[in-house]
Amino acid sequence: MAASIQKMTALVTGASGLTGAIAFKKLKERSDKFEVRGLVRSEASKQRLGGGDGIYLGDVMEKKSLEQAMQGTDALVILTSAVPKIVPGSFPGADGKRAEDVFTESFDYSGPMPEFYYEEGQYPEQIDWIGQKNQIETAKACGVKHIVLVGSMGGTDPNHFLNHMGNGNILIWKRKAEQYLADSGIPYTIIRAGALDNKAGGRELLVGKDDELLNTENGSIARADVAEACIQALQIEECKFKAFDLGSKPEGVGEPTKDFKALFAPVTTRF
């Protein structure tokens, strides 16, 4: 009789977000390899994911609320992020929308820019720095063996326009959390994603460093491909203690990436 395969218990935080929900779903579809948990902030978000015992309520600003979800977890995928919103009246047709729902590949970045704000308690310093630090510290205390943290390209440029959104300095705070993770002693993989879109994914992916892909035709990526890269990184030992940028060739160009071990193999950067 064949020995049973030991499943990995993986927790996705930000599991009701646009990328988090995809990662959570992809992990659920691989129930032969993973026991999946999700962390969300509200009962409504929990129900959007289908409810159930594997979805925990917690607030990244309250470390104590993270402990139940992280106890007994092997791997953590951090997909929490502050989300800038558009100031009403500052951009046609965008009132009440999140910036990430308005900015697409077709958005004209050379035209007038809307004004942005963050909701109270949801600034990048809180969510992307303190909140991620809380997750890392709780994971370490609970014996988590691997953390995959999704950040953003652009962190080498303090004047990147994302930092000016709502005066939030979001990339600066993300970078601070990434450094904290790299210094934590926990095996980690830091994936700095390019500009995100909501298309189906399945493109040819590319890795880089220090924002070398950022202002090229390969500087964007589908959320679905980021989610897939996170799941693959959990299963590839050589991804540990590595940090890299992740972009993709334009839709319809190249061949869909299937061999993630080969994709990640050139990565040597620890931060």
Number of C-alpha atoms within 10 A of each C-alpha: 3 4 5 6 8 10 13 17 17 27 29 25 31 25 28 25 16 17 22 25 22 19 29 26 15 16 22 15 12 12 12 12 16 18 18 23 23 29 28 24 16 13 13 12 18 21 13 10 17 10 14 10 8 14 23 24 16 21 20 23 19 13 17 12 15 21 16 13 22 26 14 15 21 21 23 26 27 23 25 25 22 20 18 23 23 23 19 16 12 14 15 8 10 17 13 11 14 17 19 16 12 15 14 14 11 7 9 10 10 6 7 9 12 16 17 20 19 19 11 7 11 17 22 25 21 18 23 26 24 19 22 28 22 20 26 23 16 19 26 17 12 17 15 23 14 24 28 27 23 25 26 21 27 26 21 13 14 14 13 16 13 19 19 15 21 19 14 19 19 29 26 23 22 26 21 19 23 26 14 16 25 19 12 14 10 19 19 27 27 28 23 27 26 25 21 22 20 15 12 11 19 18 22 21 25 18 21 20 18 16 21 14 21 21 11 11 11 20 23 23 27 24 24 24 29 26 24 18 21 23 20 15 24 22 14 13 11 15 24 19 21 19 26 25 25 31 29 27 19 15 16 10 10 12 12 16 16 12 9 15 15 10 15 21 12 10 17 14 12 15 17
